[in-house]
Amino acid sequence: METTVKVMYENILVGEVYTNRSLTIDEALELIGFDEAKFIEEQGFEDIDFNEFRLVY
């Protein structure tokens, strides 16, 4: 069964992945082509805490 997985940072939708298996945060961020520097700049953050990422199935 395939499903869409939302990659969230706090309450911010970072991206979505369509998959048929469970993923780690690192795998999901790689699949969406996450650019840490760009995300920090766009959101006006000084830094991010990778513990704040979560996946919503």
N, C-alpha and C positions, 0 to 999 in steps of 0.2 A: 504494500500500500504506500503510495507516494503522498507526501504532504508538504505544505509550505511552512517553513520555519522562519519566524521573525527574529532578527538579531536586534536586541534592545540594549541601550545604555541608559540606565535609570529609566526615564519615561520617553526617551528619544528612539524612534525607529531608525536604526542604522542601515538595515538592508533586509532582504528576504532571500531564502535559499529554498529551492524545490528539491526534495530528497526522499529517498526510500529507506533511510537508516538514521540512527541517532548520530549526532555530531558533537564534537567538543567545541568550545568557544573558539579556540585557535583555528580549527578546521573551517568553521563557519565564516570567521573573519577573512580567512584566506580565500574562500570561495567567492565572497562578495568583493574582493579586491580592496579591503579596508586600508585606507591611508591615514595613519594616526595623526600626522602633522596637519593634514588638510582638515580632518574632523575637529581637532583642537582649535584651529583657526576659525573655522565656520561657526563653531558653537561659542567662541569667545572664552574658552577655558584656558587656564594656565597649564594644566596637566590633566590626565585622566587616570582613573583607578580601574585596572582590568578586572577587579573583583566586582565591579558594578555592571558588567556585561551579563546578559542572561539570554537564553533561548526560549521562545514561546512556540510550542507546538500546537 
